[in-house]
Amino acid sequence: MTTIQGIPDLGPGLRLHLNENTGGCSPKVVEAVRAFDAQRLATYPDFRDAILETAAFLGVDPDRIVLTNGLDEGILLASIGYLGHRTPEALVALGAPLTAMSGVPEILVAQPAFEPYLSTAHAMGARVISVPAGPDHAYPLEGVLKAITPNTRIIYVNNPNNPSGQAIPQEAIRRVARAAGHALVFVDEAYHDFLGENFLAEAADYPNVIVGRTFSKAFGLAGMRVGVMIASPAVLAPIRRAMPLFNLNVVAVAALRAAIADTAFRSWYVAQAKESKELVYAACERAGLRYWKSGANFVLIDGGERARVLIDGMIAKGVFVRDRTKDPACPNCFRLTTGVVEHTRHAVETLEALCASIS
C-alpha cells in the first residue's frame, strides 16, 4: 500500500471540508504569479520586502515576525524549539523561573483541538495533556490552569477554536499567559479575520506569548502555504535556529506581498463568510440540527443519529464536508466551510433535502 502525503482528493465537487477560501485568491495574486519567468523561478527567494510589508500590515516591528510554510510549519518549529527537558533559555532570559521537570515535556490543549498540535508533540516525544471543553465547547479556563505543571512546555490557545468555532475570552488568554511563565503560550489566530478581535495587539505585554497567523483563509493562499508567527526576538530565536533557510518558495513570497496589498478582497470574503454562516444557522434551525455559532469561516453541526447518512449523502452529492464523528470531543458532528454565499446556498439546499428525505 502506498502512503500519499496530504489529504485524499475527493474529486470534483464543492470543497467545504478544509476551510479553504471558496472564492479563490485576489486577482492581484494571480497577476503576481503569472509575472514569473524562467529566471525568477530559478532564483532563491528574497524575504526582505515580504517581511517588511507583512510587519507593516500587522503593525509590529519586523524583528518580531518569522514567515512560515503555512502555520503548520510554525507549529512544528515551535515544537522543535520548545519541547525540551528544561525551561527554554529564551523564557529564562525574559524572567521565567527555572522549573525542575519530573518527567517528559508536556503540551497542554483544550479539546477538541487542531490535530497538528498533537502530532508534532508526539513526534518530539512529548506528552499531550488534554482538557475537556466546557458546555457548548466553551474554553475550560479553570481546567487548563489546574493542568499547568513544571513539565508544561507549550500551551495551545486556538482562538477561535477549530473545529468548534468558539471564541476564547481575552481575559482567559491573559490568565493562562500569566500562570505559565515557564511555558510558551501559542495563541493560534488562524481564523481571527472572521472573529473581529485578536490578541496580537497586547501580545507584546506577555513575554511568553507567540501569535500564529495564516494567509490560507481570508486571503486564499492555502495552496501557497504562507503563515507568520509574531513574538519577541528572544522567543523567536529557538524557532529561527530550527527553521529552514528558504522555507517559503519564491512564488509564495510574491503571492503574500500581492495578497496583503489587496485588503478589499479580504473584506469582501469576510463579509461573504458572515452572510454564509447566517444561512447555515437558519438551515440547521429548519432541519432540527444542533449547531454552534462560529467565530470562524465554518460551522460545526451535530447530525445526531442522522450524522452518518448526512455526511455520506453530502459527499455523494458533491458537497464535501469534514467528518468529525471519530473525535470523542465532538461525536456525530461534521464541519461545513462557510465562504462564498452562492456556494453556501447550494450546500444548505443539499443538506435540507437530505434531512427531509430521512426524516
Secondary structure as UniProt FT lines:
FT   STRAND          14..15
FT   TURN            22..23
FT   HELIX           27..34
FT   HELIX           38..41
FT   HELIX           48..58
FT   HELIX           62..64
FT   STRAND          65..68
FT   HELIX           70..82
FT   HELIX           89..93
FT   TURN            94..95
FT   STRAND          106..110
FT   HELIX           115..123
FT   TURN            124..125
FT   STRAND          127..131
FT   HELIX           135..137
FT   HELIX           141..147
FT   TURN            150..151
FT   STRAND          152..158
FT   TURN            162..164
FT   HELIX           170..179
FT   TURN            180..182
FT   STRAND          184..188
FT   TURN            190..191
FT   HELIX           192..195
FT   HELIX           200..203
FT   TURN            204..205
FT   TURN            207..208
FT   STRAND          209..214
FT   TURN            218..219
FT   TURN            222..224
FT   STRAND          227..230
FT   HELIX           233..242
FT   TURN            245..246
FT   HELIX           250..261
FT   HELIX           263..287
FT   STRAND          290..292
FT   STRAND          298..302
FT   HELIX           304..306
FT   HELIX           307..316
FT   TURN            317..318
FT   STRAND          319..320
FT   STRAND          322..323
FT   TURN            325..326
FT   TURN            328..329
FT   TURN            331..332
FT   STRAND          333..337
FT   HELIX           341..358
//
